[in-house]
Amino acid sequence: RFCLPLVLASLPTMATAEEIPPALQDSWGDFWLFRFFVNAAGYASIVVPGFLLIQYFRRRNYLETGRGICFPVIKSCVFGSEVKSVHQEDGSLPPRVEPTESSTARQVFKLLFCTAGLQASYLTWGVLQERVMTRTYGATETDPGEKFKDSQFLVFMNRILAFTVAGLYCALTKQPRHGAPMYKYSFASLSNILSSWCQYEALKYISFPTQVLAKASKVIPVMMMGKLVSRKSYEYWEYLTAALISVGVSMFLLSSAPNRHMSTVTTFSGIVLLAGYIIFDSFTSNWQDALFSYKMSPVQMMFGVNVFSCLFTVGSLLEQGALLESLRFMARHSEFTAHAVLLSVCSACGQLFIFYTINQFGAAVFTIIMTLRQAFAILLSCLIYGHTVTVVGGLGVAVVFIALFLRVYARSRMKKRSKKLPPGETPVQKV
């Protein structure tokens, strides 16, 4: 509720700040592929020793022979309790709390509250994300200003606040007994960091509306990852809606707008970064889905993943010497400091609104709200930053969102039919 007024007050400065063409790189060290490998090397310097330690403790059968003050910590990180719960029907989704003796007005108020919270958090987050990655800071009539380049620092800012919020929530509320080995969170954390980094970097090469549509199309790689990682089966209508989304995204990407600004041209680098974002994000969701086989709450998942995210990003930033440089940039530009902090606040609050909305109203209502948010995000970005969309591109956008709504409708219908059928019968053949 408090994010939206702040960002609306700063929209004029966001829209008028000077933009730097993405093709102009200061040096080869600023090229995204080089930065990717440097970051990956930083993560490897933490992952490899951790992997060797895990193998060492397992070979020593430390769970039975270990003693001392470090035993509980090592047991929790390497072995866990290894007690799994019955896998939930919706995987990563928490069990929905059915309203009891609640008035219609109260439920409507809760729905409006969830909708407003999700829209305010993620629309503000999207506007700020584009502002930080595509505009300069400190520009004057004589000075063109400078652009913030380190996407990894923004990922670190987001994760440190999410880690703090999740930790406080777990400390102040009753949570299920934790049983998963802590190291298993590192896989989801690493893929989550890389997907977020690709998301930020992609904005240097493509427009925000293109990125939003690419996120909508991640249904397809998520299904592919589900086949490979979790051995899932899907129904025919899921493949149909995935195909419609692909057609809509292709129509948007292949359409060309007259007098399109240089920064909004989709480049090869932008396509590669978007593909990286979708692949890493698809792995994250499927790995988290597998982790929910342990008894844990979504906030515990949020805490565990962000613990490793903070460790990986701060370690990589310190090794590169980029942490101090980013802090100096914040000291030089107070506007960037405000944007980075608000970006992190919106990200953390948005995650809490996700958990609350799914818990109160279920996944279908949440998906509808977030689909509307994507449409509003494209419209807001075009209004503020002057992106243009052709008629063919507009039709592509419409096809994507129609497919998303059909997906939500079909899923809700299938759940209702499956509840009415006798046990052992399936309403639709899966493939």
Secondary structure, DSSP 8 states (H G I E B T S, - for coil): --HHHHHHHTHHHHHHS-B--TT--SSGGGSHHHHHHHHHHHHHHHHHHHHHHHHHHHHTTHHHH--STTHHHHIIIII----B----TTTTS-------S--HHHHHHHHHHHHHHHHHHHHHHHHHHHHHHHB-BS--SS---B----HHHHHHHHHHHHHHHHHHHHHHS------S-GGGHHHHHHHHHHHHHHHHHHTTTS-HHHHHHHHHTTHHHHHHHHHHHS----BHHHHHHHHHHHHHHHHHHH---TT--GGGS--HHHHHHHHHHHHHHHHHHHHHHHHTTBS--HHHHHHHHHHHHHHHHHHHHHHHTHHHHHHHHHHH-HHHHHHHHHHHHHHHHHHHHHHHHHHHH-HHHHHHHHHHHHHHHHHHHHHHH-----HHHHHHHHHHHHHHHHHHHHHHHHHHHHHHS-TT--SS-B-
